Amino acid sequence: VTMTPPVVKCVVLLLLLLLTVFSDGLSTFFVTIGYFCKTLHTNKKTLHPIKRICRNDLLQSLSASSEQQAAVAGEVPCDVCTGSKLKALKSCMECLTSYCEAHLEPHQTASRLRRHHLVEPLENLEGRMCMKHDKPLELFCKTDQTCVCTLCSVFKHKTHEFVPLREEYEGKKAELWKTEAEIQLMIQKRQLKIQEIKKSVKMSKDSADREKAEGFQVFTALQESAERGMKKLMKEIEGKQKTTEKQAEGFIKDLEQEISELKKTSSQMEQLSHSEDHLHVLQSFSSLKAVLPAKDWTEIRVHPPSYEGTVVRAVAQLEEKLRKCMKKKLLEAELERVQQHAVDVTLDPDTANSRLILSDDGKQVHCGDVRKNLPDNPQRFSPCPNVLGKQSLSSGRFYFEVQVKGKTAWDLGVASELVNRKGKITLTPQDGFWSLGLRNRNEYRAFTSPSVRLCLQSGPEKVGVFVDYDEGLVSFYDVDTAALIYSFTGCSFIQKLHPYFSPCLNDGGENSAPLINCPVNQIESINRFYLMN
């Protein structure tokens, strides 16, 4: 055969496609070559040895191949290309070879090659071969949880359970989706935990900043109070000393004046003693003797002031002032802690007695003189003038404040969700009520069993109600003084708790002032009184 250029190129192509010989035999190989050489317009004698297998123009095939894109980093290259390798279009799981578009054509045309399993380009196809038998890893051993070839299934793993890789892949893929979902859930939980931790850190920092500010104010107030006490003590001591000095100066002035007069008289007497005029001496002696001072200085004393107990009294006064300041601080700190759990309470009209008049915003309630025509639903109190808040608590803590100013009677607290609402009601913890109230203008009671009379220094104008459901605690505070009024402790809550209100009867207008749910404004740390004194 004459080796003309077309023949040389055709031979090059034949060499590049030798891989198909080993996999499918020579017949498939020649059929594949025929795809590339359909019409070769050259001398028939030159092409006679291969004219039955070359039917396409080799130059066109090579030209088409040159137009394809070369593989770059990160892309799978064609295993057949020499020199500059083109980007692989598919990988054959039977041949364990990756092909560019040109070299893939036999797998798309030859009947035996078309049966091969083509996938998206894959790297490291050798790693998909059994290292022991040099066969493709086509099976999955469920017993050993590993990929094996067909020979492995006959020998080493012959008693094991096998499934095709695709079947195991589908199962693992579903498991991957499930695991991915679980991972995402774990990520979300951890992100939430991070937010929770950050929130806790922020709350801790805010609390620390608040405590530092309060501590600075307290100790500044204590320092100023101590300085004022010291100045007062110094002023008292200096005042006594000045009084003593003033008294002494007066005595000295009087004595110096008398000394001056006595010296003058002494001089006159000395002159008189030298006179020979008998009449003059006798007349002058009586007048000179009459001007002598008569004051007796023998018992005159300057008594130093007594400072005994002065410092002790000053310290005692300071201690009392500091004790009051610290007591106020502790009370305010306790109230501020519970105020952090404030909730916005709205009255529930479905529970309100027909005499009660609620404001449009559900924040105020007072008792009218006329019953309204309302449906007597199971939630409504009748005939007691009571109403519950819409909000409820079944765990954790909450706090709310109610203005009671101007009222002669009222009840406040919390009630269980399933308390009796019809007929006579007993306000005791056994009946699901934890409350206190006012009767007859100045008679305060905690409604225990029996009720407890409360002795308050002054009637509160605003009452704070705090509930710790988990600790079984209900506490009432005088918001203006930060004083604790009363606490129910050791309570056993088994139902939801609702805020409970009763403005009590109108009493001919004497008790017409409303109960008002107030927004919670946290108290200042130090009362101005203590800063001013």
C-alpha positions in Angstrom: 0.0 0.0 0.0 1.3 3.4 -1.0 1.5 5.7 2.2 -0.1 8.8 0.8 -1.0 11.6 3.2 -4.7 10.6 3.4 -3.6 7.0 4.1 -1.2 8.2 6.8 -4.0 10.1 8.5 -6.4 7.2 8.3 -3.8 4.9 9.8 -3.3 7.4 12.7 -7.0 7.3 13.3 -6.8 3.5 13.3 -4.1 3.5 15.9 -6.1 5.9 18.1 -9.1 3.6 18.0 -7.2 0.4 18.9 -8.9 0.3 22.3 -12.1 -0.8 20.6 -10.4 -3.8 19.2 -9.6 -5.2 22.6 -13.1 -4.6 23.8 -15.4 -5.5 20.8 -13.2 -7.2 18.2 -11.9 -6.3 14.8 -15.3 -6.4 13.1 -16.6 -3.6 15.3 -13.4 -1.7 14.8 -13.7 -1.7 11.0 -17.3 -0.7 11.1 -16.3 2.2 13.4 -13.7 3.3 10.9 -16.2 3.1 8.2 -18.2 5.8 9.9 -15.3 8.3 9.5 -14.5 7.4 5.8 -17.6 7.5 3.7 -16.5 9.4 0.6 -12.8 9.8 0.1 -12.2 11.4 -3.3 -8.7 10.0 -4.0 -7.2 7.3 -6.3 -9.1 4.1 -6.0 -6.0 2.0 -6.4 -4.3 3.8 -3.5 -7.4 3.1 -1.3 -8.2 -0.3 -2.5 -6.9 -2.2 0.6 -9.2 -0.1 2.8 -11.9 1.1 0.4 -14.4 -1.2 2.0 -13.9 0.2 5.5 -13.2 3.9 4.8 -16.3 5.9 3.9 -15.9 9.3 5.5 -13.5 12.0 5.0 -10.8 11.7 7.6 -9.8 15.4 7.1 -13.3 16.5 8.1 -13.2 14.4 11.2 -9.9 15.8 12.2 -11.0 19.3 11.4 -14.1 18.9 13.6 -12.0 17.5 16.4 -9.7 20.6 16.3 -12.7 22.9 16.9 -13.5 21.3 20.3 -12.4 23.0 23.5 -9.2 21.8 25.2 -9.7 20.6 28.8 -8.7 23.1 31.5 -7.9 22.6 35.2 -10.8 21.0 37.0 -12.2 19.4 33.9 -11.9 15.7 32.9 -9.7 15.3 29.8 -10.2 12.8 27.0 -8.1 9.7 27.6 -7.8 9.0 23.8 -6.5 12.4 22.7 -2.8 12.8 22.2 -0.9 16.1 22.7 -3.5 18.7 23.7 -6.3 16.8 25.3 -9.8 17.9 24.7 -12.5 18.1 27.3 -14.2 14.8 27.9 -17.9 14.7 27.1 -18.7 11.3 28.6 -17.0 8.5 30.5 -17.6 4.8 29.6 -18.0 2.6 32.7 -17.3 -0.5 30.5 -14.1 0.8 28.8 -13.1 2.8 31.9 -12.2 5.6 29.5 -13.3 9.2 29.1 -14.0 10.4 25.5 -14.2 13.8 23.9 -17.0 14.4 21.3 -15.0 13.0 18.4 -13.8 9.9 20.2 -17.2 9.3 21.6 -18.9 8.7 18.2 -18.1 5.0 18.0 -20.1 4.5 21.3 -23.0 6.3 19.6 -23.0 4.4 16.4 -21.6 0.9 16.9 -24.3 -1.5 18.1 -22.1 -3.2 20.7 -20.6 0.0 21.9 -24.0 1.6 22.3 -24.8 -0.9 25.0 -22.0 0.5 27.2 -22.9 2.5 30.2 -22.0 6.2 29.6 -21.9 8.7 32.4 -20.9 12.3 32.9 -17.1 12.7 32.8 -15.4 11.1 35.8 -11.8 11.2 37.1 -9.8 8.3 38.4 -11.6 5.6 36.4 -8.8 3.2 37.4 -10.0 3.5 40.9 -13.3 1.9 39.8 -11.5 -1.3 38.9 -11.0 -4.2 41.3 -7.3 -4.1 42.3 -7.2 -7.9 42.6 -9.1 -9.1 39.5 -8.7 -6.0 37.3 -12.5 -6.0 36.7 -15.0 -3.1 37.0 -16.5 -2.7 40.5 -20.1 -3.5 39.5 -21.6 -4.9 42.7 -22.0 -3.8 46.3 -21.5 -6.3 49.1 -24.1 -5.5 51.8 -22.4 -7.8 54.2 -19.0 -6.1 54.2 -20.4 -2.7 53.0 -17.9 -2.5 50.1 -17.8 -2.4 46.3 -16.7 -5.6 44.5 -16.3 -7.0 41.0 -18.1 -10.1 39.7 -15.2 -12.4 40.4 -15.1 -11.2 44.1 -18.7 -12.2 44.3 -17.8 -15.8 43.3 -14.7 -16.2 45.4 -14.0 -14.2 48.6 -17.6 -12.8 49.0 -19.5 -15.8 47.6 -21.7 -16.3 50.7 -22.5 -12.6 51.1 -25.5 -10.6 50.0 -25.0 -8.5 46.8 -26.9 -5.8 45.0 -26.0 -3.8 41.8 -24.2 -0.6 42.4 -27.1 1.4 41.0 -29.6 -0.2 43.4 -27.3 0.5 46.4 -26.7 4.0 45.0 -30.4 4.8 44.9 -30.7 3.6 48.5 -27.7 5.5 49.7 -28.9 8.6 47.7 -32.2 8.5 49.6 -30.2 8.1 52.8 -28.0 11.0 51.8 -31.0 13.2 51.4 -32.3 12.1 54.8 -28.9 12.7 56.3 -28.5 16.0 54.6 -31.9 17.0 56.0 -30.8 15.9 59.4 -27.5 17.8 59.0 -29.4 20.9 58.0 -31.6 20.5 61.1 -28.5 20.1 63.2 -27.0 23.2 61.7 -30.2 25.1 62.3 -30.3 23.9 65.9 -26.7 24.9 66.4 -27.3 28.3 64.8 -30.3 28.8 67.1 -28.1 27.7 70.0 -25.5 30.3 68.9 -28.2 32.9 68.9 -29.4 31.7 72.3 -25.9 31.9 73.7 -25.3 35.3 72.2 -28.6 36.5 73.6 -27.6 35.1 77.0 -24.2 36.8 76.7 -25.9 40.1 75.8 -28.4 39.7 78.6 -25.5 39.0 81.0 -23.6 42.0 79.7 -26.6 44.2 80.0 -27.2 43.0 83.5 -23.5 43.5 84.3 -23.6 47.0 82.9 -26.8 47.7 84.8 -25.3 46.4 88.0 -22.1 48.4 87.5 -24.2 51.6 86.9 -26.3 50.9 90.0 -23.2 50.0 92.1 -21.6 53.3 90.9 -24.6 55.2 91.9 -25.0 53.5 95.2 -21.3 54.0 96.2 -21.3 57.5 94.9 -24.4 58.2 97.0 -22.7 56.5 100.0 -19.5 58.5 99.4 -21.4 61.8 99.2 -23.4 60.9 102.2 -20.2 60.1 104.2 -18.7 63.4 103.0 -21.7 65.3 104.1 -21.7 63.6 107.5 -18.0 64.4 107.8 -18.5 68.0 106.9 -21.4 68.2 109.4 -19.2 66.7 112.1 -16.3 69.1 111.3 -18.7 72.0 111.4 -20.1 71.0 114.7 -16.6 70.6 116.3 -15.4 73.8 114.8 -18.5 75.7 116.0 -17.9 74.6 119.5 -14.2 75.6 119.3 -15.2 79.0 117.8 -17.6 79.6 120.7 -14.9 78.8 123.2 -12.4 81.1 121.5 -15.0 83.9 121.3 -15.7 83.6 125.0 -12.0 83.6 125.8 -11.4 86.6 123.6 -14.2 88.4 125.5 -12.6 87.6 128.9 -9.1 88.7 127.6 -10.5 92.0 126.3 -12.2 92.8 129.6 -9.0 91.9 131.5 -6.8 94.0 129.2 -9.2 96.9 129.7 -9.1 96.6 133.4 -5.3 96.2 133.3 -5.1 99.5 131.3 -7.3 101.3 133.9 -5.3 99.8 136.7 -2.0 101.0 135.2 -3.5 104.5 134.8 -4.6 104.5 138.4 -1.3 103.2 139.5 0.5 106.0 137.7 -1.8 108.6 139.3 -1.2 107.2 142.7 2.5 107.2 142.2 2.4 110.9 141.4 0.1 111.5 144.3 2.6 109.8 146.6 5.2 112.4 145.8 2.9 115.4 146.5 3.4 117.5 149.7 0.0 119.0 149.4 -1.9 117.5 152.3 -5.3 118.6 151.1 -4.8 117.5 147.5 -3.6 114.1 148.6 -6.5 113.5 150.9 -9.1 114.6 148.3 -7.5 112.7 145.4 -6.9 109.4 147.3 -10.6 108.8 147.8 -11.5 109.4 144.1 -8.6 107.2 142.9 -9.6 104.3 145.1 -13.2 104.5 143.9 -12.2 103.8 140.3 -10.6 100.5 141.1 -12.3 97.5 139.3 -14.6 95.5 141.5 -15.0 92.3 139.3 -13.6 89.2 140.9 -11.8 87.0 138.3 -11.0 84.2 140.7 -13.9 81.9 139.6 -13.8 82.9 136.0 -12.8 80.0 133.7 -12.7 79.1 130.1 -14.1 75.6 129.9 -13.1 73.6 126.8 -16.2 72.1 125.0 -17.0 68.5 125.5 -16.7 66.4 122.3 -17.5 63.1 123.9 -19.9 61.1 121.7 -19.8 63.6 118.9 -18.1 61.2 116.4 -20.1 58.2 117.6 -23.3 60.1 117.1 -22.3 61.2 113.7 -21.3 57.7 112.7 -24.5 56.3 114.0 -26.5 58.8 112.0 -24.5 57.9 108.9 -25.1 54.2 109.5 -28.8 54.7 109.8 -28.9 56.7 106.6 -26.8 54.0 104.8 -29.0 51.3 106.1 -32.1 53.0 104.7 -30.3 53.6 101.4 -29.2 50.0 101.1 -32.6 48.7 102.0 -34.1 50.8 99.4 -31.5 49.7 96.9 -32.2 46.0 97.6 -35.9 46.5 97.3 -35.5 48.3 94.0 -33.1 45.7 92.7 -35.5 42.9 93.5 -38.4 44.7 91.8 -36.3 45.5 88.8 -35.4 41.8 88.4 -39.1 40.8 88.3 -40.0 43.7 86.0 -37.8 42.1 83.3 -40.6 39.5 82.9 -43.3 42.1 82.1 -46.1 41.2 79.8 -48.7 43.3 78.1 -52.0 42.3 79.7 -55.4 42.8 77.9 -58.7 42.2 79.6 -60.9 39.4 78.1 -64.4 40.7 77.6 -65.8 37.1 77.3 -65.0 36.6 81.0 -66.2 40.0 82.3 -69.2 40.3 84.5 -72.1 42.1 82.9 -71.7 45.1 85.3 -68.2 45.7 84.3 -67.3 48.4 81.8 -64.1 47.7 79.8 -62.2 50.4 77.9 -61.9 49.9 74.1 -58.2 49.0 74.4 -58.9 46.4 77.1 -56.6 48.1 79.6 -59.1 49.6 82.1 -62.1 48.3 83.9 -64.6 49.7 86.4 -68.0 48.6 87.7 -71.2 50.2 86.4 -74.6 50.4 88.1 -76.5 48.6 85.4 -76.1 45.1 84.1 -75.5 44.8 80.4 -77.4 42.3 78.3 -74.6 39.8 77.5 -74.7 36.1 76.7 -74.1 34.1 79.8 -71.3 32.0 78.4 -69.4 29.5 80.6 -66.4 31.8 80.7 -68.3 34.8 82.1 -68.2 35.6 85.9 -71.7 36.0 87.4 -72.7 37.6 89.7 -69.2 38.5 91.0 -67.7 41.6 89.3 -64.6 39.9 88.0 -62.7 39.7 84.8 -59.6 37.7 83.6 -56.8 38.7 81.3 -56.5 37.2 77.8 -52.8 36.2 78.4 -52.1 32.9 80.2 -49.0 31.2 81.7 -48.3 27.5 82.0 -44.5 27.7 82.6 -41.9 30.4 83.2 -42.5 33.8 84.7 -44.6 36.9 84.0 -45.2 40.3 85.7 -47.8 43.0 85.2 -48.7 46.3 87.0 -52.1 47.7 87.8 -53.0 51.2 89.0 -55.4 51.2 92.0 -55.2 54.9 92.8 -58.5 56.4 94.1 -60.2 53.1 94.8 -61.8 52.1 98.1 -62.0 48.4 97.2 -60.3 46.1 94.7 -58.9 42.6 94.1 -55.8 41.6 92.1 -53.9 38.5 91.4 -54.0 35.4 89.2 -56.5 32.6 88.7 -56.5 29.1 87.3 -58.1 28.6 83.9 -60.9 26.4 85.2 -61.9 28.3 88.3 -65.6 28.5 89.3 -67.1 31.5 87.6 -70.8 31.2 88.6 -72.4 31.9 92.0 -70.5 32.5 95.2 -66.8 32.4 94.7 -64.2 31.9 97.4 -60.9 33.6 96.7 -58.4 31.1 98.1 -55.6 29.1 96.6 -57.6 25.9 97.1 -60.2 27.4 94.8 -57.6 28.5 92.2 -57.2 32.1 93.2 -54.0 33.7 94.4 -54.9 37.3 95.2 -55.0 40.2 97.6 -57.3 43.2 97.9 -58.5 46.3 99.6 -61.7 46.7 101.7 -63.1 49.8 103.4 -60.4 52.2 102.0 -57.5 51.0 104.2 -58.0 47.3 105.1 -55.6 45.3 103.0 -55.9 41.5 103.0 -54.1 38.5 101.4 -56.9 36.0 100.5 -55.4 32.9 102.0 -57.4 30.4 104.0 -58.1 32.1 106.3 -57.3 35.6 105.0 -54.4 37.6 106.4 -54.6 41.2 107.4 -51.7 43.2 105.9 -50.2 46.2 107.8 -48.9 48.6 105.3 -47.2 51.9 106.1 -49.0 53.5 103.2 -51.6 52.3 100.7 -50.1 51.5 97.2 -51.2 53.4 94.2 -49.7 50.9 91.8 -49.4 47.2 92.4 -47.0 44.8 90.6 -48.0 41.2 90.3 -45.2 38.6 89.7 -45.7 34.9 89.0 -43.0 32.2 88.8 -45.0 29.2 87.6 -42.2 26.6 88.0 -41.3 27.8 91.5 -44.9 28.1 92.7 -44.5 31.8 93.6 -47.0 34.7 93.4 -45.7 38.0 94.8 -47.2 41.5 95.1 -45.2 44.7 95.1 -45.8 48.4 95.9 -44.3 49.8 92.7 -43.7 53.3 94.0 -41.8 52.2 97.1 -40.5 48.9 95.6 -41.7 47.2 98.8 -42.8 43.6 98.8 -46.5 43.5 100.0 -47.1 39.8 100.2 -46.0 36.5 98.6 -47.8 33.1 98.1 -45.0 30.5 98.2 -45.0 26.7 97.7 -48.0 26.9 95.3 -48.9 23.9 93.2 -50.0 25.0 89.7 -51.5 22.4 87.5 -53.5 24.6 85.1 -52.9 27.7 83.0 -52.9 30.9 85.0 -54.6 34.2 83.9 -54.3 37.6 85.4 -57.3 38.2 87.7 -59.0 41.6 88.3 -62.0 42.8 90.3 -62.8 46.5 90.6 -65.5 45.6 93.2 -68.9 47.3 93.3 -69.3 50.9 92.4 -70.5 51.8 96.0 -72.6 54.7 94.8 -69.7 56.3 93.0 -67.3 56.1 95.9 -65.4 53.3 94.2 -65.8 54.4 90.5 -62.1 54.8 89.8 -61.0 52.1 87.3 -58.3 49.5 87.6 -55.7 50.3 84.9 -53.2 48.0 83.4 -50.1 50.1 83.1 -47.0 49.7 80.9 -44.0 48.7 83.0 -41.3 51.3 83.3 -38.4 49.9 85.2 -37.6 51.9 88.4 -34.5 54.0 88.8 -31.8 52.4 90.9 -31.4 55.0 93.5 -34.2 57.2 94.9 -33.5 60.9 94.6 -34.2 61.3 98.3 -31.1 59.4 99.1 -29.0 61.2 96.6 -30.1 64.6 98.1 -29.4 63.6 101.7 
